[in-house]
Amino acid sequence: MVLPLIKVGALFVKQAVKPVAAAIKEYAKNNPRFRGGSIAFAQWWHRMEVSIQVRMMGHEPRAIKQLEETKAVQVAADLLAEAFVFSVGMGVLLLEWRHSKAKEEAKAARIDATLASMRTELDIIQNNILAVMRASEMKESVIKHQEQRIEDNIARRSQREPAYSWLDPRRYLPFFGSDSTA
């Protein structure tokens, strides 16, 4: 929503600059102080412009005619008005650039914050996984220890005198034992 308003504002400023530039141009033409300084600048500008045009055509510039005073004032006023329009346009462009840059920086900051929170969550998850793995290893160790104790008990019992079942007659009759001869 902000972007269209900025674009409309920039367009309004560009359109509002044209009448202001025309007013500056008229003021410059009628101001005696401006006329004095502008004639020398306009003559220099005219010489530069003509010499560049002649060189672009492949010739060497010779003597360049001076502009008339009214024409020189007109050129200087035109340059001043165009410089004003150009500077306002550059200012609007600079403001749009700064706005887009600020928007990109805010987006980058949001992405960085999201990335940081995701890294924190990942560290927590990794720590939880390590804790579960340690607990699992401890339980496996306890289970192995219990299995070893059971095996040891079974081995100790098997080394003792054999246990007889209550149905086994050897338990009740001593003569059926292992030392009786048949």
Order of alpha helices (4+ residues) and beta strands (2+ residues): alpha-alpha-alpha
